[in-house]
Amino acid sequence: MMNLPIRPRRNRKSAAMRALMRETELSAAHLIYPMFVQEGEENTAIESLPGCTRWCVNDIAAECESLYALGIHCVDLFAVVPEEKKDAAGTEAWNPQGVVPRAIAAIKKRVPDMLVMTDVALDPFNTYGQDGIVREYEGGAYEILNDETVEALCRQALCHARAGADIISPSDMMDGRVAAIRAALDAEGFTHVSILSYTAKYASAFYGPFRGALGSAPKFGDKKTYQMDPANRREALREAAADAAEGADMLMVKPATLYLDVIAELRASTHLPIAAYHVSGEYLMLKAAAASGWLDERSCMLEALLSIRRAGADMILTYAAPQVAQWLAEES
Ligand code: PBG
């Protein structure tokens, strides 16, 4: 027999013992479900995001009723915009008759307790597929204009707040947009509307399936002058300090599982709640591996999401939310 006073395995000797020791929990209450809303009367399956749907305004509220019953109490809305409604300035983004404001109103009417979050950025709405306003120069050079974009984002945020949004979520990465949106909301009396800022959003290659779902891939260039360099961690702290000072209610790290170090770093440096976005590519990798039969979808998805919680995220945006809520209900 070894002389071992310290035997960590004692704390893992039974399911009940392991439950006593468990440091992190994953529950439906932590999940936010990103949803896509489109014009017309039809719901269409999204090829690049198996299990996800582009909903029409008429059906999204009924779906939210089922989600709410499953324990998912927050959805994040993204607009699917037909090419003919896109223009250089992205004006459809603040059309009060657009799909997002109409969907917000429909959901709040049918499921008043569902928290409705909305994505604020111009990429689904402008012809460039860029999150901001583009200025083109001779010879193909271009610039994403910061301050002009922030003005447009304020219009979009107000349009969503007027329709009844609970949480505004700017995903554009322009400088100063949190303070400007806060001021615009407050000036119209929307002091109760929250801001979840995409604080550390990286210029990631893992957004591909999402851009496929929306038809919003950049028509030229990339997003590297506003989204963060995947090589950087300290820069996330700088963004977090700015967002906190500007009045953000919650901070987000995106993507999630490839950036657990960033989540942990922010967790240690702020008292604000932290969200993490398990993005389309992270979701699709697991779905594809599970479809090939080599990974077990349920245990791998739950483990991936648990790792995000363990790193320090309070809430997780995930396309797996309905399925995960179902699995968790079966376990309890
Ligand atoms: C755009 C936006 C993107 C995502 C959320 N909002 C894509 C991008 O920045 O190009 C990505 C979500 C995902 O991949 O799941 N403002």
Residues whose N, C-alpha, C, O or C-beta is under 5 A from the ligand:
A	BS01	PBG	A121 D123 D131 S171 F206 Y207 F210 V279 S280 G281
